[in-house]
Amino acid sequence: MGQYVEAGGVLTYFEVEGEGEPVILLHGGGVGGDSWVAQTAALSQHYLVVVPERRGHGRTPDVDGPVTMELLAADLAAFMDRLEIPQAHVIGWSDGGKVGAWLALSRPDLVRKLVLIGAELTRAGQTPATEQLMTPEGLEELAEAFRPEYEAVAPDGPGHFPVVFAKWAEMWRTMPDLDLADLARLTMPVLVMQGDDDAVRLEHSVEVAKALPDAQLAVVPGTSHGLPLEKPGLVNQLLLDFLAPEQTPKLIPGGALDC
């Protein structure tokens, strides 16, 4: 059952399922929390799963002004404070992963474990196909892909889509790179995951994992940027293994991320 809460000036729609340690699922850009349906079903058997929808996404109304990753991370921190969630496992997909990374850097106290799925943290981490999406033609394709889901549920009405999409496009075009050296400050365990045919360069995910003090790296075979939908069983098992309090002992470590 969905509900709303006002936090940080945003009337945020969210859904909650399960019980136990909180896990927050952060959806990608242009879509809503429904994209996590397969993960919510699996994770809620072990955790309290919270799925918020960001400003101007899904059932959460838009807010006047531009959108930035810094602002979205602040929104999330305010949402957690409002729900009295002192710390959570944070799992972000695509733009949601970037929000999770910004949150972890700005409010590390809120993040127990972090998962970044298909999330490039620098512009150089994009594949050529992803760069093509930022051209006028590519943005037009994205708009047509995102429009039906937005118009079906948006409280601001279908006519508001051009306004929110323009904000997203501006954020995507101007988003500053994260300095990967800053990732050394993140002491929580981090899982970096992507598909082997994702919108993120494989080399970039390796660079991110190497920059983190406590990282795991997963490349899901036979998947694209939609890996949580394409192979939900495998993705869910990787998430559950990572979130577990005890990790499987490594029998023959070879220092691959130290190279």
N, C-alpha and C positions, 0 to 999 in steps of 0.2 A: 504494500500500500504506500503510495507516494504522499509526501507532505512538503510544506514550505516552512522556511525559517528565514527571518531577516537577519543578515549578518554583514557588517561592513558596508551597509548601504545597498546590498543586493538581496532581493527576495529569491532565495535559492530553493529550487525544487530538488528533492533527494528521495531516495528509497533506501530502506534498511531491511536486511534479511539475516537470520541466524543469530548466534550469540557467541560470546567469547571475546578474545582479543580483537580490537577493531582493525579492519582492512578497508582502505579507501581506494576505490577504483576511479581513475580519471580518464574519461573518454577522449577520443581524438577531436581534431578540429572539424567543424561543420556537421558533426553528428551528436547524438545524445547518449544517455546512459543505457538505452536499450541495446547498444552494441556489445554490452558486457553480459548478455543474458546467459551464455554458456559458462562464463567464469563465476557469475553470481551463484548459479545453481550448485557448482562444485565447491566453491570456497565457503559458502554459507553453512555447509555441513560441519565445518570446523571453526569458523570465525564469525564475528559480527561484521557483515559486509555492508558498507555505506557507499552509495553511488550518487554523488551530487552532479548536477548539471550546471555548467558554467554560465555566466551572464551571456544572454543572447543565444544560448544553445538549448535545444530541447524545449522543456516546459518552463525554463527560467527566463523571465523577461529581460530585455536589453536595458542597459543603463546609458545615459547620455555620456558622450565623450569617447575618446579613442580607447583601444585595447592594447595592452602590452603584456608580455610574460611576467614582468615584475608585478603588475597590477593583479593578474590572475593568481599569482602565488600569494599575494596579500589577501585576496578574496578567500582563498582556501584556508589560510591561517585564521582568518576571522570566523569562517564557518566552523572550523574545529574548536576554536575557543567558545563559540556560541553553543555548540553541542556538548561542551565540556569533555572533549576528547583530548587528553593531555599528550597522547602519543599514539601513532598508528603505523601499521605497515602501509606504505603508499605504492600503488601500482599504476603507472601511467603508460598510455598507449599513444604514440605519435605526439600531437601537441600536448596531450595529457602527461606524457613522459617529460616533456620540457618543463611543464608547470611543476611536476614533481621534483625535477632537478633544481629549479629556481627556489622552490620551497625548502629543500634540504640545505641549500647554501645559505638562505636567509634565516631560516628557523630550524636548525638541525635538531633542536629539542623536540620537535613535533614528529620526527620521522624515526621509527624504530628500524625498519628495513625498507629499502627502496628498490623498485623494479622499473627499468626503462625498456619499453618495448617499441622497436621501430622508431626511435627518437634520435635524430641527429642534433648535436648540440652546437655545431658550427656550420656555417654555410658550405665549407669545404667538405663536410660530411654528406652532402647531398649527392645522389647519383645524377647523371645527365638527364634522365627521365624526370626526376623531381625538379631540376632546374627549369625544364621545359614547361612545367606547370605554372611557373611564375610569369610566363609570357602572356600577352593579352588573349591569345587563343587558348592557352592552357587554363587560365583563370575562367574563361567562359565555359570550358568543359567542366571544371570543378563546380561552378555555380549551378549548372544544370543537374549535376549529380547530387548536390546537397539540397537543392530547392524543395523537392517533394517531401522529404522527411521534415524539414523545417516548417513548411506550410501546413502539414498535417497536425502539428501539436503546439506551435508557437503561440503564446498568450498575446503577443503583439500583433498577431494577424499575418496572413500571407503577404500583404502588401509591404511589410517591413523587411522582407528578405534582402532587397538590394542594399538597405542601410547596414545591416549586420555583415553582409558579405563584403562590403567595401571596407569595413573595419578589419575583418579577418585578413583580407588581401593586403591591406596596408601593414598590418603586423607581420605577415609572412615576408613581405618585401624588405622591411626595415629592421627585422629582429636582429639585435646584436649577438655576436658570437659569445658563448661562454668561454672563458679562459680555462682550458683543460687543466692548467696548473692549479687552479682553485679547487679542483676535485680532490686534491690531496687533503683538504680540510674535512672531508666527509669520512667520519670514522665508522658510520653504520655499514652493515653489509649491503652490497648493491648487486643486483642481478641485471646484466645488460643482455637483452634478448632481441633477436631480429630474425626475419625470414632470410633464406639464402637468395631470394630474388626480391628483396625489400627495396624501399625508397632510400635506404641508408647504405653507404658504402661499407662493405665488410671491414675494410681497413680502419674506418672511423670507429666502429664498435670496439675493435681491438685497442685502438688508441685510448678510448674512454676507459675501458677496463684496466688498461695498464696504468692510467693516471690515478686510479682509485686505490686506497689502501687495502680494502677488503672487498674484492670483486669476484663475481662468477660471470662467465660468458657462455651464452647459448645461441647457436645458430640452428634454427629449426628447418630441416630439409623439406624441399618441395613446397615451400610457402612464399607468399609475397608480403606486402604491407598489411594484408588482412589475416595474418597468421592466427590470431585468437579465434577467428571465425572458421578458418580453413581446417585447422587441426586442433580443435578445442581440447580433445582428450590429452594430447601430448603437451600442449601449453599448460593445461591445468595441472598435470602431474609435475611439470617443472616448477610451477608456482608453489604447489604444496610442498615439494621437497625443499625449496629454498626457504619458505616461511617456517618450516619445522624448527623447533628449538634445538634439536640435535642434528648435525649434518653428518652425512655418510663419510666415514674416515677415508682419506686418500691413501691408497696402498702403494702407488708408485709415482709420487710427484716428480715432475721434470722441470718445473720452473718456466713453463711456456710463456706466461705473461711477464716474465722478468727479462725476456730476450730483447 
